[in-house]
């Protein structure tokens, strides 16, 4: 059995002059480039109504239409899962994703994801590429995300991400006492040995993270970060590269470190924090219809508030 995929894209400025297969792979990252090339060769992809070759270049504002088939097991089902909506209009949804919620269905997570929830609350979003998902947060990262509700919004936000004009700020708690803020400008790629991890790599894709101190504690630091790029696990990898891994990070966190002389309560707060202490706190973008800058900021979740309170309590006692 198979399911038909129908999607239309307007090529953003940032992808102009790219090969069609490469541009479409950027716009449809849930599909492999080889699959996309197969669709193009079979005539399932048209540019401005014309059948073209994978290597043909596209221009900004070209209309790319996809009418292809995928295996039925890749179909996403609607599920009645609560979404914490912060803002909504005809073009965008801004939501607060809780830690533990996977954004997009994938191997091992075919259901119970944000996409499944969106399809239930907004059935028409199924007509958009990737059900309106234009960027992701890791499963155990909490905080603000924007979802497109229209093709105009999808094209605009993808372009803002590509041109690094969408503002994304995070707060995190790292292991170690930082002396000051700074910028990490280190390219990243898939880890050569462990394929579930990312790593700093000189021949990887550009990745830039700015960070500043919010508060220092006995053995930890509360920091604020701003992304220029949005690579997978970027903040987690960059902070580990600086030898300040995020508290609770199960992949990059390294050895547990407790404040010297910590009470059992403080030690438990650090020891029992089982996800990366990372929250997407602020989101800024240009609205795709009005052209006005919009910004949202959201409080830290309860688990991070408690962790910081315990670290602050211990620091005050020293």
BELBELWO-V136651 format. One record per residue. N is the residue number from 1. SS is DSSP state (H for helix, E for strand, - for the rest). OMEGA is omega as a letter, one per 30 degrees, with the letter a starting at -180 (999 if undefined). D_FIRST is the distance of its C-alpha to the first C-alpha in whole Angstrom. Layout:
N|SS|OMEGA|D_FIRST + N|SS|OMEGA|D_FIRST
//
This chain:
1|-|l|0 + 2|E|l|4 + 3|E|a|7 + 4|E|l|10 + 5|E|l|13 + 6|E|a|17 + 7|E|l|20 + 8|E|l|23 + 9|E|l|26 + 10|E|a|30 + 11|-|l|31 + 12|-|a|34 + 13|H|a|37 + 14|H|a|36 + 15|H|l|34 + 16|-|a|35 + 17|-|l|36 + 18|-|l|33 + 19|E|a|31 + 20|H|a|28 + 21|H|l|26 + 22|H|l|28 + 23|H|a|28 + 24|H|l|25 + 25|H|l|24 + 26|H|a|27 + 27|H|a|25 + 28|-|a|22 + 29|-|l|23 + 30|-|l|20 + 31|-|a|18 + 32|-|l|20 + 33|H|l|22 + 34|H|l|21 + 35|H|l|17 + 36|H|l|19 + 37|H|l|21 + 38|H|l|18 + 39|H|a|17 + 40|H|a|21 + 41|H|a|22 + 42|-|a|19 + 43|-|a|20 + 44|-|l|18 + 45|E|l|21 + 46|E|l|24 + 47|E|a|27 + 48|-|l|30 + 49|-|a|28 + 50|E|l|28 + 51|E|a|26 + 52|-|a|27 + 53|-|a|27 + 54|-|a|26 + 55|-|l|30 + 56|-|a|31 + 57|E|l|33 + 58|-|l|32 + 59|-|l|35 + 60|-|a|35 + 61|-|l|34 + 62|-|l|32 + 63|E|l|29 + 64|E|a|26 + 65|E|l|23 + 66|E|l|19 + 67|E|a|16 + 68|E|a|13 + 69|E|l|10 + 70|E|l|9 + 71|E|a|6 + 72|H|a|6 + 73|H|l|9 + 74|H|l|11 + 75|-|a|11 + 76|-|a|14 + 77|-|l|16 + 78|-|l|19 + 79|-|a|22 + 80|-|l|26 + 81|-|a|27 + 82|-|l|31 + 83|-|l|31 + 84|-|a|35 + 85|E|l|35 + 86|E|l|39 + 87|E|l|38 + 88|E|l|36 + 89|-|a|36 + 90|-|a|34 + 91|-|a|33 + 92|E|l|33 + 93|E|l|33 + 94|E|a|35 + 95|E|l|34 + 96|E|a|36 + 97|E|l|33 + 98|-|l|35 + 99|-|l|35 + 100|-|a|32 + 101|-|l|29 + 102|-|a|26 + 103|-|a|26 + 104|-|l|22 + 105|-|l|19 + 106|E|l|19 + 107|-|a|19 + 108|-|l|21 + 109|E|a|21 + 110|-|a|17 + 111|-|l|19 + 112|-|a|23 + 113|-|l|23 + 114|H|l|25 + 115|H|l|22 + 116|H|l|21 + 117|H|a|24 + 118|H|a|25 + 119|H|l|21 + 120|H|a|23 + 121|H|a|27 + 122|-|a|26 + 123|H|a|22 + 124|H|a|23 + 125|H|l|23 + 126|H|a|19 + 127|H|a|20 + 128|-|l|22 + 129|H|l|21 + 130|H|l|21 + 131|H|l|21 + 132|H|a|25 + 133|E|a|26 + 134|-|l|28 + 135|-|a|30 + 136|-|l|29 + 137|-|l|32 + 138|-|a|31 + 139|-|a|30 + 140|-|l|34 + 141|-|l|36 + 142|E|l|36 + 143|E|a|37 + 144|E|l|37 + 145|E|l|34 + 146|E|l|33 + 147|E|l|30 + 148|E|l|29 + 149|-|a|29 + 150|-|l|29 + 151|H|l|28 + 152|H|l|32 + 153|H|a|32 + 154|H|a|29 + 155|H|a|31 + 156|H|a|34 + 157|H|l|34 + 158|H|l|32 + 159|H|l|35 + 160|H|l|37 + 161|H|a|36 + 162|H|a|36 + 163|-|l|39 + 164|-|l|40 + 165|-|l|42 + 166|-|a|40 + 167|E|l|42 + 168|E|l|41 + 169|E|a|43 + 170|E|l|43 + 171|E|a|45 + 172|E|l|45 + 173|E|a|47 + 174|E|l|48 + 175|E|a|50 + 176|-|a|53 + 177|-|l|56 + 178|-|a|55 + 179|-|l|58 + 180|-|l|57 + 181|-|a|54 + 182|E|a|53 + 183|E|l|50 + 184|E|l|47 + 185|E|a|46 + 186|-|l|44 + 187|-|a|41 + 188|E|l|38 + 189|E|l|35 + 190|E|l|33 + 191|-|a|36 + 192|-|a|36 + 193|-|a|36 + 194|-|a|34 + 195|-|l|31 + 196|-|a|30 + 197|-|l|34 + 198|E|a|35 + 199|E|l|39 + 200|E|a|41 + 201|-|a|41 + 202|-|a|43 + 203|-|l|41 + 204|-|l|38 + 205|E|a|37 + 206|-|l|40 + 207|-|a|40 + 208|E|l|43 + 209|E|l|44 + 210|E|l|48 + 211|E|l|49 + 212|E|a|52 + 213|E|l|54 + 214|E|l|54 + 215|E|l|56 + 216|E|l|57 + 217|-|a|57 + 218|-|a|59 + 219|-|a|56 + 220|E|l|53 + 221|E|l|53 + 222|E|a|51 + 223|E|l|50 + 224|E|a|48 + 225|E|l|46 + 226|E|a|45 + 227|E|l|42 + 228|-|l|42 + 229|-|a|39 + 230|-|l|36 + 231|-|l|34 + 232|-|l|32 + 233|-|a|35 + 234|H|a|38 + 235|H|a|40 + 236|H|a|40 + 237|H|a|40 + 238|H|l|43 + 239|H|l|45 + 240|H|l|45 + 241|H|l|46 + 242|-|a|49 + 243|-|l|49 + 244|-|a|49 + 245|-|l|45 + 246|E|l|44 + 247|-|l|45 + 248|-|a|42 + 249|-|a|40 + 250|-|a|38 + 251|-|a|37 + 252|-|a|40 + 253|-|a|43 + 254|-|a|45 + 255|-|l|48 + 256|-|l|49 + 257|-|l|52 + 258|-|l|54 + 259|-|l|57 + 260|-|l|60 + 261|-|a|62 + 262|-|l|59 + 263|-|l|59 + 264|H|a|57 + 265|H|l|55 + 266|H|l|55 + 267|H|l|53 + 268|H|a|51 + 269|H|l|50 + 270|H|a|49 + 271|H|a|48 + 272|-|l|45 + 273|-|a|44 + 274|-|l|40 + 275|-|l|39 + 276|-|a|40 + 277|-|a|42 + 278|E|a|41 + 279|E|l|40 + 280|E|a|39 + 281|E|a|42 + 282|E|l|43 + 283|E|l|41 + 284|E|l|42 + 285|E|l|40 + 286|E|a|41 + 287|-|a|40 + 288|-|l|37 + 289|-|a|39 + 290|-|a|43 + 291|-|a|43 + 292|-|l|45 + 293|E|l|45 + 294|E|a|44 + 295|E|l|44 + 296|E|l|43 + 297|E|a|44 + 298|-|a|44 + 299|-|l|46 + 300|-|l|45 + 301|-|a|43 + 302|H|a|45 + 303|H|l|44 + 304|H|l|46 + 305|H|a|48 + 306|H|l|50 + 307|H|a|49 + 308|H|l|51 + 309|H|l|54 + 310|H|l|54 + 311|H|l|55 + 312|H|l|57 + 313|H|l|59 + 314|H|a|60 + 315|H|a|61 + 316|H|a|63 + 317|H|a|65 + 318|-|999|65
//
